[in-house]
Amino acid sequence: MANSITDHIGRHITVPDSPKRILSICPAITETLFSLGLEEMIVGRTKYCIFPKGKVKNIPIVGGTKEVKIETIHDLQPDLILAEKEENTRDIVLALEEIAPVFVTEVQSTDDAYRLIETLGSLTNRKKQAHELLTSCQNVFPTPTGDQTLKAAYIIWRKPYMAVGGTTYIDDVLRILGFENPFTKKESRYPEVTNEELAEANLDVLLLASEPFPFQEKHIAEFRKFLPKVKILLVDGEMFWYGAKMLEASEYLKDVKRRAISERD
């Protein structure tokens, strides 16, 4: 049997009632599928789908999130393909539609992330497992406290510097942690920012992520030159992923807030 449904970006698609061969081209989705007990049904993933560690190694790689191997995916014969609007391109979705139904998710906030978990449960007949995962995440994930607000920028790229902007999951996490992101009004969701813009933002904290660009201790000095009084913290970018990662990340994110408040450079 098949069901006619609408995905997160308003596309009407027909999906199998009980998919048996699922292909995911979004890392957070892949990890969440494992948490729902669907390991035996996942037939393909991207090279960036690295969680859960060890468990994904035997699942065929079909490319990256921005470029996939169409013939490889065709040969895997998926009956459901899962994508995400930010992670995957429109051209990829259009090409994959010729192979199997493609459900496109969209995550721009923590509420969207919770919706993602519910949606994956519904699509894969794992509603009970999804409800349990969702409840566990909601029970431990940070919630807004209304306490001290620090102005913070989250940097994801170097040469040029790129920051997290508005309508993104990471920006919503920053808000929940009590950080004020000065770049939410930028037109781009991941805007390029100059040294001058960072200096003029009156930051309390600068968060340097470990991915997609791998910021390390050695990079702190270059920011020190124009942000001498700003607290600079290296953060694990993978802990700012959504889906099943939220359960693991909850204590880490709370610790980021504690470090931002208490550490002195």
Secondary structure as GFF3:
##gff-version 3
##sequence-region A 1 265
A	DSSP	beta_strand	2	6	.	.	.	ID=ss1
A	DSSP	beta_strand	12	16	.	.	.	ID=ss2
A	DSSP	beta_strand	22	24	.	.	.	ID=ss3
A	DSSP	alpha_helix	27	35	.	.	.	ID=ss4
A	DSSP	three_ten_helix	39	41	.	.	.	ID=ss5
A	DSSP	beta_strand	42	44	.	.	.	ID=ss6
A	DSSP	alpha_helix	70	76	.	.	.	ID=ss7
A	DSSP	beta_strand	80	84	.	.	.	ID=ss8
A	DSSP	alpha_helix	90	96	.	.	.	ID=ss9
A	DSSP	beta_strand	102	105	.	.	.	ID=ss10
A	DSSP	alpha_helix	110	123	.	.	.	ID=ss11
A	DSSP	alpha_helix	127	140	.	.	.	ID=ss12
A	DSSP	beta_strand	150	157	.	.	.	ID=ss13
A	DSSP	beta_strand	162	163	.	.	.	ID=ss14
A	DSSP	alpha_helix	169	177	.	.	.	ID=ss15
A	DSSP	beta_strand	179	180	.	.	.	ID=ss16
A	DSSP	alpha_helix	195	200	.	.	.	ID=ss17
A	DSSP	beta_strand	205	209	.	.	.	ID=ss18
A	DSSP	three_ten_helix	217	219	.	.	.	ID=ss19
A	DSSP	alpha_helix	220	224	.	.	.	ID=ss20
A	DSSP	beta_strand	231	235	.	.	.	ID=ss21
A	DSSP	three_ten_helix	237	240	.	.	.	ID=ss22
A	DSSP	alpha_helix	245	262	.	.	.	ID=ss23
###
